[in-house]
Amino acid sequence: MATIYRGVISGKVGDKIYYSYGGKNYVRKAPERKAPPSEKQLRTQAKLVATSDFLTSLRSLVEEVWERRRYIKNTAFGSAFSHMMRNAVDILSEGTSIRYQDVQLSRGSIYLPQRISFLREGCDVKVSWENQYMRNTFYCRDEDEVIVVLHFPSDNASIICRGEAVRRDEVMTISIPEVFAEDKLHAYFIFASADGQRSSDSVYLGAF
């Protein structure tokens, strides 16, 4: 609504806004009203939030262990982010739900062991694996580093466990901080080459 005082218009007329400042009169175009977000836009926004909440704290790891030739976006993190949004986040009536078994933290060419087991007793975790491949080939070396990621959904917290074992050890023990002793966790397993150039696909070990 506009008013006229002493021949000067002040306010909105059509798509124009008239106003005075510092003794001078101005006119500008009124901002266009944006339509409320569509259902599809709201779903996409919810997926973005859920994916960001989960992956952001793991960004440095993802950038390290997602091999460049496996990119589907311009960066490793972008590839992991896109994969999770498309394949691992559901929109339910009560909100978003993450399918943790479909999250991919790394993509690579290193051979994974054919058998991996995970045992949890309170704050103690034991991960073991068996290798039946020929050792010390380009895709399978004794010194490949073992990386285990533990995610605690109740706290939206993740722990990256590394530097404690390599492929030839066939076992890795982990002590969980007592604050997480009673919390449910999701676990992932990754191999990374000692030179940092290659990695394996991540493996979801389950919920414990």
C-alpha positions as CSV (number, residue, x, y, z in Angstrom):
1,M,0.0,0.0,0.0
2,A,1.3,3.4,-0.9
3,T,0.7,6.9,0.4
4,I,1.2,10.3,-1.3
5,Y,2.3,13.2,0.8
6,R,3.0,16.6,-0.8
7,G,3.2,14.9,-4.2
8,V,5.7,12.3,-3.0
9,I,4.8,8.6,-3.3
10,S,5.8,6.3,-0.4
11,G,5.1,2.6,-0.4
12,K,4.3,-0.1,-2.9
13,V,2.5,0.4,-6.2
14,G,2.2,-2.6,-8.4
15,D,5.7,-4.2,-8.5
16,K,7.5,-1.0,-7.5
17,I,8.4,0.3,-4.1
18,Y,8.8,4.0,-3.6
19,Y,10.8,5.4,-0.6
20,S,12.8,8.4,0.5
21,Y,16.2,8.5,2.1
22,G,18.5,11.4,2.9
23,G,16.1,13.8,1.3
24,K,16.1,12.0,-2.0
25,N,13.3,9.8,-3.5
26,Y,14.0,6.3,-4.8
27,V,12.1,3.5,-6.5
28,R,13.0,-0.1,-6.8
29,K,11.4,-3.3,-7.9
30,A,9.6,-5.2,-5.3
31,P,11.1,-8.7,-4.5
32,E,9.3,-11.5,-6.1
33,R,7.4,-13.8,-3.8
34,K,8.8,-17.2,-3.8
35,A,6.5,-20.1,-4.0
36,P,6.6,-22.5,-0.9
37,P,8.9,-25.5,-1.5
38,S,7.3,-28.4,-3.2
39,E,7.1,-31.9,-1.6
40,K,10.0,-33.0,-3.8
41,Q,12.1,-30.0,-2.7
42,L,11.3,-30.8,1.0
43,R,12.3,-34.4,0.5
44,T,15.6,-33.4,-1.1
45,Q,16.3,-30.9,1.7
46,A,15.7,-33.6,4.3
47,K,18.1,-36.0,2.5
48,L,20.7,-33.3,2.3
49,V,20.5,-32.7,6.0
50,A,20.7,-36.4,7.0
51,T,23.6,-37.1,4.6
52,S,25.5,-34.0,5.8
53,D,25.0,-34.9,9.4
54,F,26.4,-38.4,8.9
55,L,29.3,-37.7,6.4
56,T,30.7,-34.4,7.3
57,S,32.8,-35.6,10.3
58,L,34.2,-38.4,8.0
59,R,35.1,-36.0,5.2
60,S,38.9,-36.2,5.6
61,L,38.8,-40.0,5.6
62,V,36.5,-40.2,2.5
63,E,38.8,-37.8,0.6
64,E,41.7,-40.1,1.4
65,V,40.3,-43.5,0.7
66,W,37.9,-42.9,-2.3
67,E,40.0,-43.6,-5.4
68,R,39.9,-40.9,-8.0
69,R,38.9,-43.2,-10.9
70,R,35.8,-44.1,-8.8
71,Y,34.6,-40.5,-8.7
72,I,31.0,-39.9,-9.9
73,K,31.3,-36.2,-8.9
74,N,34.2,-33.7,-9.0
75,T,35.5,-34.8,-5.6
76,A,35.7,-37.9,-3.4
77,F,33.4,-36.4,-0.8
78,G,31.0,-35.3,-3.5
79,S,30.9,-38.9,-4.8
80,A,30.3,-40.3,-1.4
81,F,27.7,-37.7,-0.7
82,S,25.8,-38.3,-3.9
83,H,25.9,-42.0,-3.5
84,M,24.5,-41.8,0.1
85,M,21.7,-39.4,-0.9
86,R,20.6,-41.6,-3.8
87,N,21.0,-45.0,-2.2
88,A,21.0,-44.8,1.6
89,V,18.5,-42.3,2.9
90,D,14.8,-42.9,3.1
91,I,12.0,-40.4,3.8
92,L,9.5,-41.8,6.2
93,S,6.4,-40.2,7.7
94,E,8.3,-39.7,11.0
95,G,11.4,-38.3,9.3
96,T,14.5,-39.5,7.6
97,S,16.0,-42.9,8.0
98,I,19.5,-44.0,7.0
99,R,20.1,-47.4,5.6
100,Y,23.6,-47.8,7.0
101,Q,24.3,-51.0,5.1
102,D,24.1,-49.0,1.9
103,V,26.4,-46.2,2.9
104,Q,29.7,-46.3,1.0
105,L,32.7,-44.6,2.7
106,S,35.3,-45.7,0.2
107,R,35.6,-47.0,-3.3
108,G,38.7,-48.6,-4.6
109,S,40.6,-51.5,-6.2
110,I,42.3,-53.3,-3.2
111,Y,41.1,-56.8,-2.6
112,L,39.0,-57.3,0.5
113,P,39.2,-60.4,2.6
114,Q,36.6,-63.1,1.9
115,R,35.7,-63.3,5.6
116,I,35.4,-60.6,8.2
117,S,34.0,-61.0,11.7
118,F,33.1,-58.4,14.3
119,L,32.8,-59.1,18.0
120,R,31.7,-56.6,20.7
121,E,31.7,-57.1,24.4
122,G,31.0,-53.8,26.2
123,C,33.8,-51.4,25.4
124,D,35.9,-54.1,23.7
125,V,35.7,-54.7,20.0
126,K,37.6,-57.4,18.0
127,V,37.7,-57.4,14.2
128,S,39.2,-60.4,12.5
129,W,39.6,-61.4,8.8
130,E,40.9,-64.2,6.7
131,N,42.8,-63.7,3.5
132,Q,42.8,-66.4,0.8
133,Y,44.4,-64.3,-2.0
134,M,48.0,-64.5,-3.1
135,R,49.8,-62.0,-0.9
136,N,52.0,-59.1,-2.0
137,T,50.4,-58.4,-5.4
138,F,49.4,-55.0,-6.6
139,Y,45.9,-55.3,-5.1
140,C,46.7,-57.3,-2.0
141,R,49.8,-56.5,0.2
142,D,50.6,-57.6,3.7
143,E,51.2,-54.0,4.8
144,D,47.7,-52.8,3.7
145,E,46.4,-50.7,6.6
146,V,43.2,-51.7,8.3
147,I,40.7,-48.9,9.0
148,V,37.5,-49.5,11.0
149,V,34.8,-46.8,11.4
150,L,32.4,-47.0,14.3
151,H,29.2,-44.8,14.1
152,F,27.0,-44.2,17.1
153,P,23.6,-42.9,15.8
154,S,22.2,-41.9,19.2
155,D,25.0,-39.3,19.5
156,N,25.6,-38.8,15.7
157,A,29.3,-39.5,16.5
158,S,31.9,-41.5,14.6
159,I,35.2,-42.9,15.6
160,I,37.9,-43.7,13.0
161,C,40.1,-46.5,14.2
162,R,43.4,-46.9,12.4
163,G,47.1,-47.4,12.8
164,E,46.6,-50.6,14.9
165,A,46.7,-53.4,12.4
166,V,47.7,-54.3,8.8
167,R,46.4,-57.1,6.5
168,R,48.8,-59.7,7.6
169,D,47.8,-59.4,11.3
170,E,44.3,-60.7,10.6
171,V,43.0,-59.2,13.8
172,M,42.4,-55.8,15.2
173,T,41.3,-54.9,18.8
174,I,39.6,-51.6,19.6
175,S,38.6,-50.0,23.0
176,I,35.5,-47.9,22.8
177,P,35.3,-44.9,25.1
178,E,33.1,-45.7,28.1
179,V,30.6,-43.0,27.2
180,F,29.5,-45.2,24.3
181,A,29.5,-48.4,26.2
182,E,25.7,-48.9,26.1
183,D,25.1,-47.3,22.7
184,K,24.3,-49.1,19.5
185,L,26.9,-48.8,16.8
186,H,27.3,-49.4,13.1
187,A,30.7,-50.6,11.9
188,Y,32.6,-50.3,8.5
189,F,35.8,-52.0,7.4
190,I,38.4,-50.6,4.8
191,F,41.8,-51.5,3.5
192,A,44.2,-48.7,2.5
193,S,47.6,-49.1,0.8
194,A,50.7,-48.0,2.8
195,D,51.5,-45.4,0.1
196,G,48.1,-43.9,0.3
197,Q,47.4,-44.4,-3.4
198,R,44.8,-47.2,-3.3
199,S,42.0,-48.5,-1.1
200,S,39.3,-51.0,-1.0
201,D,35.5,-50.6,-1.1
202,S,34.2,-50.1,2.4
203,V,32.3,-53.1,3.9
204,Y,29.4,-52.7,6.3
205,L,30.0,-55.1,9.2
206,G,26.6,-54.7,10.8
207,A,24.9,-53.1,13.8
208,F,26.0,-54.1,17.3
